[in-house]
Amino acid sequence: MSRYLRTSSADEDAHASNLELFYDLVFVLAVTQVSHLLLDQLTWGGVGRSLLVLLGIWWAWTNTTWVTNMLDPDATVVRLLVLSLMFASLVMAVAIPDAFGSRALLFAGAYVAIQVGRTAFLAFVVAGRGSPERAPATHTLAWFLASGAFWLAGGFASSARITLWLIAIAIDYSAPLVFYRVPGRRRLSPDSWNVETSHFAERFQLFIIIALGESIVVTGATTSELPLDAARFAALGLAFLSTAAFWWLYFHLVATISQLQLASAQDSTTLARDGYTFLHVIIVAGIIVSAVGDELVIAHPRDTLPTPELIALVAGPAIYLLGHTFFRLRMAGSVGWRRLVGAAACLIVGLVGRAASALVVAALLVGVLAAVIASEQIAGRRRANRGEPSTLERLEASTSV
């Protein structure tokens, strides 16, 4: 076993290290940059470019999380690796505002350096010849080299940049679906990757905190730069309530339940891939779009928003709730009807927004989120009164056996 791999006792859960928390700080900037990119380009083209950038930074972060889930954060070489990845991520974040212009090569180059450099470290420094980690690492490296060629080509070729980057992101996101199969080499199974579930789930929970923190920063910074009258103060309060509702909806039960479901799964690798690596980006996207909507309401609380701004305002919480619905469907195999209905209600609020002020629309959206939370709380109390165990209680009982 490599001396750089994480070790933990069977009865002790691993947690995020201070090094990983420090590394995450860069992604506060990256998420903020994505929200500003979207705010500056509220067109369908701007949405597509913002989504492409978000998928890039998400894939850089999430694949680093898969690797650091395996590594010992106290090893000096691992610390140097993570700090190097942190700087490259900072460069990538700095390039985001002009990622499709003069800094395209800087963005693509930083992204490729993160993915190839980190995976090469795992393949040739951590994994010894014939070790269980060598084959997954080399297979992954082959896929990142293939996508990296398109990322770098897009950095040079301005006319075909978006097309080349779409090909690159398609390669990146399709690779885990086939478990990084490389023609002519042995097929890998999900068992080729080991997931320390408590650490893994916690890392994704922390990214949700990053995104929520970015929402607080954006709304606070916007408010501080404008005259503070009653309408704007109310808009700030509604933005805070919306962010608090997002936190409640994820961390009240979802975070704990999904972590237990991951820990008890027979195929934790595939479940971690689907539920966290793929579906969590929808939840993060909802938070980012909501931050853009909150900023628009704070800037124009008394105005009736134009259609693009109105769509951004109602789409944020709708995407967030829809992401939760998909996440529950994959993790538990059941549909969260209350959150699905809540997502639909957010879109219906958009119809009201065509004739109402931004402040009224924001208040209605907060009302929808509050109604979802309240309905779930009431359902939980009724279940308890009937003497039925909750989902959390059933999972805790099954994992303690």
N, C-alpha and C positions, 0 to 999 in steps of 0.2 A: 504494500500500500504506500502511495506517495506521501511524503512528509508534509505536503502542501494541502492535503485533503482535510475537510472538516471531520472532527471526531466528536461524538456525543454518546453519553450512556443511554441505555435503552429506556430508562425511566426519567430522562431529562429532555425537555423540549429546547431546541435551539431558538435563539432570538436574533433580531437584527443587531449588528454591532455598531459601535460609534463610527467606525470607518464607513459603513454603508449609509448611515444617516448623513454623514458629511458629504458623501458622494451624491446623495439625493438633492442636495442644495442647488446643484447646477440645474436640475430639472424644474425647479421653481421658475428660474429665468426662462427655460425652454418653453414651458407651458404658457407663461405670460407672453412670450414672443408669438406663439401661435394665436392666442386670443387677439393680439394687436394686428396680426396679419389678416385675420378674418374681419376684424372691425374696419380696417382700412379698405377692404375689398368685399363689400356685401353684395356680390353678384354670384351667379352659379359658377362662373369660372374661379372666382375668389374662394368659394366654398371648396371646390375641387383641389385648388392649390394648397389651401390650409389643411385639408384632409390628408393630402399626400405628405406634407411635412409632418403632421401629427403621427401618421403611420410610421414614418422614418424614425422619429425620436422615440416613439413607443417601442419599436423593434430593437433599437439600440439599448434601451433601458431593460426591457424584459429579457432579452438574451443574456445580458450581463447578470441579471438576477438568477437565471438558470445556472450560470457558471458559479457565481459566488455562493449559491446554495450548496455547492460541493466543496468550496475552498475554506481553508482555515484563515480567518481574518487577522489572526495574530502573527502569521508568518510574514517576515519582512518582504519577501519577494511578492507575496500576494498584495500587501499594502502598496508596494510600488506600482503593481499592475493597476490596482483600482484608482490610485491617484493619477496615473497616466490616462486611464479611461475618462476620468473626471475632467482633465484638461481638454481632451479631445471633444468631450461632450460640450464643454464651455465654448469651444471654437464653433462647433456645430450650431449651438444656440445663438451665438453672436451673428452667424451668417443668415439666420432665418428671415429677417425682414427683406433681404435682397437675394433670397435663395434661388429665385428664378431669373435673376439678373446677373450683376457683376460678381456676386459672391457664390454663384452656383457651384463652381469647382471647389471652393472652400467648404461648402456644406457637404458635397458628395465625398470629397477627400477625407474629411473628418469622420463621416459615417463609415466609410470603407475601412479606415484605420482602426476604428473601434471594433467592428465586427471581425475583420481578418486578424488583427493583432491579438485580440482577446482569445479567439478560438485557436490560433497558432500557439499561444502560450499554453493553453489547456492540452493541445495535442502533443507538443514536443518538450514542454518543461514539466508539466504535472504528470501526464500519462506516460508511463514507461512502456517500452516495447512489449506487446503481449498483454498489457494490463486491460481490465474491463473498460477503462475510460478512453483508450486509444482509438478504437474503431468509431464510436460516436463522435469524437472530436474531429477526426480526419474527414469523416463523411460531412459533418457540418461545415468544415472549412472549405470543402470542395464547392458546396452550394454558395457560400459567401463569396468565394472567388468568382463564381459565375455571375452572381448578381452584381458584384463589385465592378465588373467590366462594364456593365450597362450604366451603373451609377456614374462612373468616371467618364464614360462616353457622353452621357447627358450633360456633365459639367462642361465639356468642351463644345458640344454641338448645340448651339442655342436654338436653331430652327426645329430640331427634333427632340429637344430636351424633355418635354413632358412625356412624349411617347416612350423614350428610352427609360425614363424613371418609372413609368407605369409597368414596363416589362420587368425592371429590377425589383420593384415592390411585389409584383406577382410571383417572381421566383422566391423571394424571401418568405412570403406568407404561405406559399404552397409547400415549401420544404418540410415543415413539421407534419403536414397531412400525410406524407408518404414516409415519415420517419427518416428523412434525409437519405433516401435510397440513392445509391450510386451504381450505375450500370456496370456489370462485371465484378461487383464486390458483394460480399455476403449481406443479405437483407438484415436490417436491425429490427428488433422488437421493442415495444414500450419498456420492457425490463432492462434495456440497455441504458436507460437513464434512471437514476435514483432521486427521488424527491423527498427532502426533509420537510414534511408537510407544515409543521408549525412555523418554521422560518419562512418557507415559501409563501404561505398565505399572509403572514405578517408583512412581508415586503410589499405585496400588492395593496394591502390595507394602508400602508404608509404612503403609497403613491396617490391613493384617493385623498389622503390628508394634504398632500402636496397640491393637488388640483383645487381642493377646497380653500387652501391657504392662498393660492393665486387669486381666487375669486375675491377673497377679503382684501387682498392687496390692491387689486384693480379698482374695486368700488371705493375703497378708502382714498386711493390716490386721485381718482376722478373727482370725488366730493371735495377734497382739500383744495383743488384748483379752481373751484367755482363758488359764486356767492351762495351762502347757506340760508335759504328762506324756508318757510314751513313745508312747501311742496317737495323741495329737494331733501330736506331732513326726513320726510316721510318715505321718500324713495330709498334713501340710505337704510332706513329701518326695514323696509320690505326686502331689500337686497340681503340684509343680514338674516332675516327670518327665512328666506328661501335657502340660503346656504346652510343654516342650522337645520332646516328640514331635510336637506340632502344628507347631512351628517347623520341625523336620526334614522333615516330610512336605511342607511347602509350599516351603521355601527350598532344600532339597538339590538338586532338579532342576526341580520344577514351575515355579517362578518364571522361571528362565532359559529353559526350553524354551518356555513359553507366550509369553514376550516375543519369541523368535525366530519362533515361528509367526505372531504378530501382524505382525511386520515383513515377513515373506515372503508374507502373504496378498494376494490380488488385490483383495479387498474388505475392507480393514482396518477401515473404519468400522463395518460390520455385525458383524464379528467382535468388535471392541472393545465394541460395544453389548451383544452377547449374552454373551460370555465374562466381561467385567469388570463392566459396569454392572448387568446382571441377576444373573448367577450368583455373583458374589463375595459378595453379601449373604447367600447361604446359608452360605458358609464362615464369615463373620463371625457369623452367628446361632449356628452351632455352637460357636464360641469363647465367646460370651456365655453360652449355656446351660451349657457346661462349667464356666465360672467360678462359676455359681450352684451347680452340683453339687459342685464343690470346696469351696465355702464351707459347704455342708451337711455334708460329710464331716468337715471340720475342727471344726465345731461339735458333731457327734454321732458320733465315730468308732466307738464301741462299740455303738451302737444299730442296730436294724433299722429302716430308714427307712420311713415311711408311703408309700403308693403314689404320691402326687403328687411327693414328694421323690425317690423312687427313679426315677420316669420322667425327671425332670430330670437326674439323675445319668447315666443310660445314654443319654439322648437327645442330650446334648451331643456326645460323640465320634461317635455315629452320624450326626448331621446334618453334622458336619464332614467325615467321610469320604464321605458321599453327595454333598455339595457338590463335593468333588474329582472324584468320578465324573462328575457332570454337566459340570463344567468341562472335563475331558479329552475327553468325548464331543463337546462343541461345538468345542473348539480343534483336536483331532486326528482326530475322527471314529472313535475307538476307545474301547472300554470298559475301564476300569481294574478288572479283576476282583478283584484283591487288595484294593483299597480297598472295593469293593462287598461282598465277603465279610466284610471287617472291620466294616463298618457293621452287617451282619446279626448278626455275632458279638456286637457290643455289646448289641443288643436281647436276644439269648439270655442274656447275663450278667444282664439284668434279672430273668429268671426265678429265677436263683440268689439274687438279692438279696432275694427275698421271705422267705428263711429265713437270711440271712447278715447280718453287720454291715456298716455302711457302709464300713468300712476294707477288708474283704474284697472288696466289690464294686469299690471304687476300684482295688485291686491287680489284679483281673482285667481291668479296662478298660485299665490301663496295659500289662498283658500282651498284650492284643489289639493295641494300637497298636505295641508293640515287635515283635510277630509280623509285622505288615504291613510295617514298616520292614525287618526281617530278610529276609523273603521277597523283597522288591524288590532288596535288596542281593545276595542269592544269585543271583537271576535275572540281574542285571547281570553278575556275575562269570562265570556260565556262558555268557552271550552273548559276553563278551570272550574266553573260552577257545576258543570256536568260531570266533573271528576275525570275528564280525559287529559292525558298527558300532552304537553306541547311537543312540537317537533324537536326543540332543543332538549327537553327532558328525555325523549325517546332516544336521541342520539347519544346523550351522556350515559344513559343506561346501557346502551349497546356497546359503547366503547370501553366501559368499565368492567365488562364481563371477561 
